[in-house]
Amino acid sequence: MLLSVENLHVSYDGIKALHGISFQVDEQEIVCIIGANGAGKSTTLRAISRLVPVEHGTRMTYMGLDLLKFPPEKVVSRLGISHVPEGRRLFDNLTVMENLRLACYARRDRAAIERDLERVFSIFPRLKERM
């Protein structure tokens, strides 16, 4: 299992935002989180990225590692999980390649980065066309 989230609870200023949601993502599986505004989609992703505190009883693992033991910066640098908020146009001036390379910023193994980029292009061939 790639990602496991169990009993995820998050509150903002004492108001419950997430009420014990659980889900799994297996390798090579695509999972969508859908819902109305305010349903908790962004909060779920922010919790996985460790950008918001979760409540006692929550369990989250990524590739068998306990996500709750990692601060946000280590979730990015060690695990490769990051969260870019939609709607703020943070990277709208970057090229496709600059956006992809930004995701690899904390990594040092250039050969592995190139392999991963080729894998991304094989999954999303339209990106390669835009180079």
C-alpha positions as a Markdown table, in Angstrom:
| # | Residue | x | y | z |
|---|---|---|---|---|
| 1 | Met | 0.0 | 0.0 | 0.0 |
| 2 | Leu | 1.3 | 3.4 | -1.0 |
| 3 | Leu | -0.7 | 5.6 | 1.3 |
| 4 | Ser | -3.0 | 4.8 | 4.1 |
| 5 | Val | -5.1 | 7.3 | 6.0 |
| 6 | Glu | -7.2 | 6.1 | 9.0 |
| 7 | Asn | -9.5 | 7.9 | 11.3 |
| 8 | Leu | -8.4 | 11.4 | 10.1 |
| 9 | His | -9.7 | 14.2 | 12.3 |
| 10 | Val | -8.9 | 17.8 | 11.9 |
| 11 | Ser | -10.3 | 20.9 | 13.6 |
| 12 | Tyr | -9.9 | 24.6 | 13.0 |
| 13 | Asp | -10.3 | 26.7 | 16.1 |
| 14 | Gly | -12.4 | 23.9 | 17.8 |
| 15 | Ile | -14.6 | 23.4 | 14.8 |
| 16 | Lys | -14.5 | 20.0 | 13.2 |
| 17 | Ala | -13.4 | 20.0 | 9.6 |
| 18 | Leu | -12.8 | 16.3 | 9.1 |
| 19 | His | -14.7 | 13.6 | 11.1 |
| 20 | Gly | -12.6 | 10.4 | 11.0 |
| 21 | Ile | -12.2 | 9.8 | 7.3 |
| 22 | Ser | -10.2 | 6.7 | 6.1 |
| 23 | Phe | -8.9 | 5.7 | 2.7 |
| 24 | Gln | -6.1 | 3.9 | 1.0 |
| 25 | Val | -4.1 | 4.4 | -2.2 |
| 26 | Asp | -2.3 | 1.4 | -3.7 |
| 27 | Glu | 0.7 | 1.7 | -6.1 |
| 28 | Gln | -0.3 | 2.6 | -9.6 |
| 29 | Glu | -3.8 | 3.5 | -8.4 |
| 30 | Ile | -5.4 | 6.9 | -9.1 |
| 31 | Val | -7.8 | 8.2 | -6.4 |
| 32 | Cys | -9.9 | 11.3 | -6.7 |
| 33 | Ile | -11.2 | 13.3 | -3.7 |
| 34 | Ile | -14.4 | 15.0 | -4.8 |
| 35 | Gly | -17.0 | 17.1 | -2.9 |
| 36 | Ala | -18.6 | 20.4 | -2.5 |
| 37 | Asn | -16.8 | 23.6 | -1.3 |
| 38 | Gly | -16.1 | 23.1 | 2.4 |
| 39 | Ala | -16.3 | 19.3 | 2.3 |
| 40 | Gly | -12.7 | 18.9 | 3.4 |
| 41 | Lys | -10.8 | 18.1 | 0.2 |
| 42 | Ser | -8.1 | 20.6 | 0.8 |
| 43 | Thr | -7.9 | 19.9 | 4.5 |
| 44 | Thr | -7.4 | 16.2 | 3.7 |
| 45 | Leu | -4.5 | 17.1 | 1.4 |
| 46 | Arg | -3.0 | 19.6 | 3.8 |
| 47 | Ala | -3.2 | 17.0 | 6.6 |
| 48 | Ile | -1.3 | 14.5 | 4.4 |
| 49 | Ser | 1.3 | 17.1 | 3.7 |
| 50 | Arg | 1.5 | 17.8 | 7.4 |
| 51 | Leu | 0.5 | 21.5 | 6.9 |
| 52 | Val | -2.3 | 21.3 | 9.5 |
| 53 | Pro | -2.3 | 19.4 | 12.8 |
| 54 | Val | -4.3 | 16.2 | 13.1 |
| 55 | Glu | -6.1 | 15.0 | 16.2 |
| 56 | His | -5.2 | 12.1 | 18.4 |
| 57 | Gly | -6.2 | 8.7 | 16.9 |
| 58 | Thr | -5.3 | 9.7 | 13.3 |
| 59 | Arg | -3.0 | 7.2 | 11.5 |
| 60 | Met | -1.3 | 8.0 | 8.2 |
| 61 | Thr | 1.4 | 6.0 | 6.5 |
| 62 | Tyr | 3.2 | 6.5 | 3.2 |
| 63 | Met | 5.2 | 3.5 | 1.9 |
| 64 | Gly | 5.0 | 2.0 | 5.4 |
| 65 | Leu | 6.4 | 5.1 | 7.1 |
| 66 | Asp | 4.4 | 6.9 | 9.8 |
| 67 | Leu | 3.7 | 10.4 | 8.3 |
| 68 | Leu | 2.9 | 11.8 | 11.7 |
| 69 | Lys | 6.6 | 11.4 | 12.7 |
| 70 | Phe | 7.7 | 13.8 | 9.9 |
| 71 | Pro | 7.5 | 17.6 | 10.0 |
| 72 | Pro | 6.3 | 19.2 | 6.8 |
| 73 | Glu | 9.7 | 20.0 | 5.4 |
| 74 | Lys | 10.8 | 16.3 | 5.8 |
| 75 | Val | 7.5 | 15.2 | 4.2 |
| 76 | Val | 8.8 | 17.1 | 1.1 |
| 77 | Ser | 12.5 | 16.4 | 1.2 |
| 78 | Arg | 12.5 | 12.7 | 2.4 |
| 79 | Leu | 9.1 | 11.4 | 1.1 |
| 80 | Gly | 8.5 | 13.6 | -1.9 |
| 81 | Ile | 5.0 | 14.6 | -0.9 |
| 82 | Ser | 4.1 | 18.3 | -1.4 |
| 83 | His | 1.0 | 20.4 | -1.5 |
| 84 | Val | 0.6 | 23.4 | -3.9 |
| 85 | Pro | -2.6 | 25.3 | -3.2 |
| 86 | Glu | -4.7 | 25.7 | -6.3 |
| 87 | Gly | -6.1 | 29.1 | -7.3 |
| 88 | Arg | -3.1 | 31.2 | -6.2 |
| 89 | Arg | -1.3 | 31.0 | -9.5 |
| 90 | Leu | 2.0 | 30.4 | -7.7 |
| 91 | Phe | 3.9 | 29.0 | -10.7 |
| 92 | Asp | 2.0 | 30.4 | -13.7 |
| 93 | Asn | 5.2 | 32.0 | -15.2 |
| 94 | Leu | 7.2 | 28.8 | -15.1 |
| 95 | Thr | 7.5 | 26.5 | -18.1 |
| 96 | Val | 6.3 | 22.9 | -17.9 |
| 97 | Met | 9.8 | 21.7 | -17.4 |
| 98 | Glu | 10.5 | 24.3 | -14.7 |
| 99 | Asn | 7.4 | 23.2 | -12.9 |
| 100 | Leu | 8.5 | 19.5 | -13.1 |
| 101 | Arg | 12.0 | 20.3 | -12.0 |
| 102 | Leu | 10.8 | 22.4 | -9.1 |
| 103 | Ala | 9.2 | 19.2 | -7.8 |
| 104 | Cys | 12.7 | 17.6 | -7.7 |
| 105 | Tyr | 14.4 | 20.6 | -6.1 |
| 106 | Ala | 15.3 | 18.8 | -2.8 |
| 107 | Arg | 16.6 | 15.7 | -4.6 |
| 108 | Arg | 20.3 | 15.1 | -5.5 |
| 109 | Asp | 20.4 | 12.0 | -7.7 |
| 110 | Arg | 20.2 | 13.5 | -11.2 |
| 111 | Ala | 20.0 | 10.1 | -12.9 |
| 112 | Ala | 16.9 | 9.2 | -10.8 |
| 113 | Ile | 15.4 | 12.6 | -11.5 |
| 114 | Glu | 15.8 | 12.0 | -15.3 |
| 115 | Arg | 14.3 | 8.5 | -15.0 |
| 116 | Asp | 11.3 | 10.0 | -13.1 |
| 117 | Leu | 10.8 | 12.7 | -15.6 |
| 118 | Glu | 10.8 | 10.1 | -18.4 |
| 119 | Arg | 8.2 | 8.1 | -16.4 |
| 120 | Val | 6.1 | 11.3 | -16.0 |
| 121 | Phe | 6.3 | 11.9 | -19.8 |
| 122 | Ser | 5.3 | 8.2 | -20.5 |
| 123 | Ile | 2.2 | 8.7 | -18.3 |
| 124 | Phe | 1.4 | 12.2 | -19.5 |
| 125 | Pro | 2.7 | 12.4 | -23.1 |
| 126 | Arg | 1.1 | 15.7 | -23.7 |
| 127 | Leu | 3.6 | 17.3 | -21.2 |
| 128 | Lys | 6.5 | 16.1 | -23.4 |
| 129 | Glu | 4.8 | 17.7 | -26.5 |
| 130 | Arg | 4.8 | 21.0 | -24.7 |
| 131 | Met | 8.6 | 21.1 | -24.2 |
